[in-house]
Amino acid sequence: MSHSIEVVLPDIGDYKDVPVVEINVSVGDEVMIDMPLLSIESDKATMEVPSPAAGTVAKLMIDVGTRVSQGSVLMILEGRGESTAPPPASASAPQVERRFSQQEALSQPAPAARVDGSPARAQQPQPGGAAHASPSVRALARELGVALDSVVPTGPKGRILREDVAAFVNGVVRSGPAMTPAPDAPVDWPKVDFERHGAVERLPLTRIQKLTGANLSRNWNVIPHVTNFDKADVTDAEAFRQLANAEAAKDTAKLTMVSLLIKAAALALQRYPRFNSSLDGDELILKHYVHIGFAVDTPKGLVVPVIRDCDKKGLRQIAAEMRSLADKALAGQLASGDMQGGCFSVSSLGGVGGQGFTPIINAPEVAILGAGRAASEAVWNGREFEPRLVLLLSLSWDHRVVDGVAGARFLGFVASVLSDLRRFAL
């Protein structure tokens, strides 16, 4: 016996009012449990929403472009009682889409007749940024410099298909005028025939790399960055770290220099609360919690998981959570909640090398701490030179929120804590 099942949007983290960018089913379609029904797109990832049950699509409650939040009703299924399953706890992990290259686009024919023999019904372009297209089609349009509101859609409900973009490009090539660049396309980007000069290989960027690149470009262009540099004598801190790790049980997470940096940053955020803030229009939001993100390099790109309440946790707990989150990141298993709520970020190149660098602020945060690899230096102690282990620190900060004096004091405090870990107890 069949019964109606409401398909609602599951927990997707802190995101609200995210747009539906693709619907994979129509009324009358048969679906199975976990079959992708539609896709939504936040500012960080595209997520598929799987079916919670098997059945037939009885009614669609949304269209492409509809904005939805957790609990929004997406569609009604006529379910088969024996096949139903409880709704999943969260949407599936961000999907990685195949890049549709310029060569493929230009080789595509114009939209042809449909399966039933009737011609594809062309509609008018959607002005004012109202074009409906999937993330892969939008990525293709950006790559080719095509403004989607200039493309005639032939897909259902006015959706732009890959073939539509290809047809637009082919039409422009035949007619001669230059294409209108998409709003986020680079202006006058050099066009080079690299193959003329030798053998090349083309590698598609992962979705994480594309999203990270877009976010970093936005942050660099919008935030007035200033970077301070300082040095921390970590000779005693490194001796303590090695001793603590030697005495720890085998299954205990090892203390790392990054765990010390995170704890030192947490103390600095408490002392200098303006660095623990975010701009919201003409207001500054001061946060009464201390959640710190740390950069993890994965095969698919850089991610920044967040450790919560670092001011209330000891070094061992911070190290244990770092290890757990880093393992999830490398396995591609981070949940959306693992990367949300950060107040401040720490990025270290100590495991790779190099003295220092200028990190880019992770908006909406207002500062980020960077660290290179510690190196031995001859330091004058008042009587003689002695070898000391010195760590170069860098702090990039938003000049709209703090100034140079505050930046120097913040970074100097971090350096003093690392130089004398007894300050952790104060």
N, C-alpha and C positions, 0 to 999 in steps of 0.2 A: 504494500500500500504506500502510495507516495504522500509526501507532506512538504510544505513550504519551508525553506531555510533562508534566513537572512544572512547574506555575506557582508560582514562589516570589516572595516579597516582595522587590522591588529595594531598592537603597540609598535610604533616606529621611533621611539625615543622622544626627544623634546620638540620634534618638528610638528608644525601646525599649518593648515591651509596650503598643503603641497599640491601641485597640479597633477592630474591624471594625464600622462603623455601617450599612452598606448592602451587600447582595449583589444584583447586577443579573441574575444568570443562575441557571438550575436545571439539574439533571442532564438531559441529552438536548438541551439548547439548542445551536444552531450559533452559533459566534462567529467573528469576523474579526480579523485583526491590528489591534492598537491599539484594539479595542473596549473600553470601560470594563467591567471585570468586577465590581469592588466598590469601596467607598470606606472609607478609614480616617481617623481623626480624631485629630490631636495637640492639644496645648494651644494651638497657634497657627494651625492651618490644617486644612482637610479636603482629602485628596488621593485622586484616582482612580488605581486600578491597572489599566493597560491590558493586553490580552492579548498575549503574545509571539508567538502563532501562530494560525493558523486551524484550526478543528477542531470537535469535539463535546465538551461537558462530560460526562466519564465519572464523576467523583466529586468531591464537595465535601469538603474537609478542615477547613473552618471553618464557624462559624455567626455570626450577628450577635451581637456582644458578645465573641467570641473575641479575645484579645489576641495580637498578632503582632509580630515583630521581623524585621529584615533576614535573609533566608534561610528564613523560615518557609514551609512548603509550603501553598499556598492551595487548590489543586484540581488534578485530573488531567484533561488533554485527550487525546482520541483525535485526533491530528493528521493532516492530509493532507500527505504528505511534500513536495509541490511548493510549499506555501504557508507553510512555517515560516520564522521569523525569529529572530535572537538576542534574548534578553531585553533590554529597555531598561535604560539605566544608572540611571535613577531614576524615581520616581513622577512623574506629571504635576503641573503647577503647581496651587496651591490653586484650587479651583473657587469661582466666585461664584454663589450660589444666589438664585433669585427670591424676593423677600419675598411671603409669603402674608398679605394684609391681614386685619384684623379683619372688615371688611365682607364680604370673600370668604368667610371662614370661616363667618360667621353665615348666609350665603346658601346654603351647601352643604346638600344633603339628607342625611338619615341614610343609612348604607351600604345599598345595595339588593342585589338578587339578582345573582349572578355571571353571567358570559357563558353558562355552561352551564345557567342557569336555577335552579341550586340557591342557597339563601340563603347569605349570608356567615356563616361559622361564628364566632360571638362566643366569646371566651375570657375568663378572669377577669383583672382588673387585676393587674399585677405589683407587689407590695409591696416596700418596702425599697430603692427606687431601681434595681430590676432591669429597668425598662421598656426595650424595644428600639424605637428610632425613629431616623430619619435626621436629619442636622443641620437640614434645613429644617423638619421637623416639630417638633423641639425649639425652634427659633427661634419658630415660630408659637405653641407652648405658652407660651413665656416672654412673648411679646407679649400674649397673652390672659390671662395669670395662671393657667394651668392646670397643676396637678401631674400629670405623666404617669403616676405610679403610681395615679392615680384613674381613668384612662381605660381602657375595655374595648377591647383590640386585636382587630382582625378580619383583619389581614394575615397572610401566611404566617409560620409559626414564632413566632407571638405578637408580630409587629411592629405598632406603632401607626402608622396611616395618617393623612393630613390629614383625611380624612373622619371618622375616629374622634374627633379633637379637635373637629371641627365638630359632630358629634353630641353630644358631651359638653356643649359650650357651649350648643347649642340646648336640651338637656334641662334645664340649670341655669336658662336664661332662662325656660323654661316653668314650672319648679317654684318658682322664686323665691329659694332660698338663695344666698348669696354664694359665689363660687368660692374654692377653696383656692389661695392664691398658690404659685407654684413657688418652690423654695428660693432662687433667685437673682433673683426678681422684686422690684422696688422695693415697699416697704411704704407704703401710703397715698399713693401717687403721685397728684397732682392730676389729675382727669379734667375736661377742659375741652372744650366744643363750640366749637372755634375758628371754625367756619363761621358761627356766629351773629353774629360781630363783623365779618365781611368775607370777601373772597375769600382762599383759601389754596391752597397747592400742597404735595403730599406727595412727598417724595423718599426712596427707600429707601437706607439706609446700605449702603455696600459691606461685603464680608466683612472687609476689613482694618480698616475703621472700627469694626465691631462687636467684633472681637477686641481691637483696641487699646483701645477704651473699657472693655472688661471687665478687661483687664490693668491699665490705669491706675487704675481704681476699686479693684481689689484692692490694688495697691501703695500707694495713698494711704491706704487704711483700715488696712492691716496694718503698714506701716513708719512709725515715729515720725520724721517729717521735721523737720529744721531747716535753714534756709538762711542762709548767710553771704554778705555782699556786700563787694566791694573794687573798686578802680580800677587799671587798668594804663595807664601812659603808653606808647602804641604809636606815637609820632611817628617814631622811628628805625626801628621794625619795618616800618611802612608804607612809608617811603622805601626800605628794603632790598627789600621785596616788589616795589615798582614797578620798581626798577632791575633786579632779577633777571628779572622778566618781560619787560622791554624787551630784555635781552641774550639771552634764550632763543630757540631755534629755533622756527619757526612751529608745528611739530608737537609741541612740548613742552608738557606740562600746566602751566597757570598756577598759581603759588603763590597761595593764598587765605589770608585771616585764619584760617579754620577749620583749614587745614593747620598753621599756626603754633600754634594752640590745641591740636591733637592732639599735636604734638611736645612742647609745654610740659607737657601733662598726663602724657605718658609719663615725662618726667623726674621729675615730682612723684610719680608712683606708685612709682618706684624709690626715691626718698628717703623716702617715707612709705608703706611697704608695707601698712599696715593698711587703706588705702583700696583696695588691690588684693586684696580678699578677698570671701568670701561666707559667710553663716551656713548651717550644716547641723546643725539641732537644737541641741545644746549645744556644738557645735564651730565654730571659725572656720577656714575653708579659706583659707590664704594661697597665692596663685598666683605661680609663678616665671616667668610669661610676661606680656606686656603687649599685649593685644588691645583696641583701642578702637573703639567704635561711634560713628557720627555720624548725626544725624537728617536724613532727606531727605523733603521734602514732595512727594507725588505726587498725581495726580488722584484716586486711589483711597484715599488716606490716608497717614498717616505711617509710614515704615519706617526701620529702623536697621541698615544694613549695617555690617560689622565689618572693620577693617583689622588684620591680624595682625602681631605683633612690631614694634610701632611704636617701641620703644626701640632697635631695631637698624637702623632705616631712616632715610635722610636726607629732607629736606623735599621734594625733587623726586620721590622714589619714593612718598612718602605722597600728594603731590598727584596723581600719575598714577593711583594706585589709587583715590583718592577720585573722580576723574573717571570712571573705568571703572565703579565701583560705582554712582555716581549715575546714569549713563546707563542701566545695567541696571535700576535701580529705576524710573526714569521710563518705561521701556519695558515694565515688568511682567515682567522676565526674571530677577529675582534667584532664585538657587537657595537651598534651605534652609540649606546650609552657609555662604552669604554672610552670614547673620544670626545665626550661632551662635558661642559661645565668647567673647563680649564680657566684659571685666573692668570697663569704665568707659565712660561715654557723654559725648559733647559735643553740645550743641544751641545753634545760633546763630540769632538773628533779625536779624543784621547786614544781610542782603540785603533785609529787609522794613522794618525800622525799630523804634523803641522803645528805651528805655534799658536796661531790665532786666526780669527775670521770675523766678519760682520754679519751676524744672523739677521734674518728678516722677521719682523714682528708678526705674530700669529693673531690677526684680528679676530674678535674684538678686544684682545688683550692689549696692554699698552707698553709691554717690555718683554724682552727675552734675554736669557743668560747663555753665553757661549763659553766653551772651554776647549783648549787645545790639549796637547800631550805634555805632561810634566817633564822637565829636563833639569839636569844638574847644572848649577851655576856657582861661581865663586862669589860668595857674599861676605862683605866686610862686617865683622861683629864688634868693631871698636878697638880690637887689638890685632886682629889678623884676618885674612881671607880663609873661609872654610866652605867646603862643598855643601850646598843646600839644594833640595828638590823644589823647583819653582814652577808654578802653574800660571800660564797667562790666561786671564779672564777678559771677556768682552761683554758689554751690556748695551744692547740697542733699545732705545726708548722713544716714545712718541712725544715730540716737542710741543704738541698741543696740550699735553697733560702735565708733564714735568719739565724741569730745566736742567742745565748742566751741573749746577751745584747739587741738586737732589740726586742726579745720576751718579756723580762722583761719590757722594756719601753712601748711597745704596751699595755700590760695587765695593767700596772700601770696607763696609761692614761685612759683606760676604767674604772678602779676602781675610779679614781679621778672624772670623769664625773658623775658617779652614786652617788658619795658621795656629789656632789654639782651640782645640775641640772642647776645652772646659767651658767655653761660652755656651755650648749646647745646654748646659745645666742651669744657666742663669734665667 
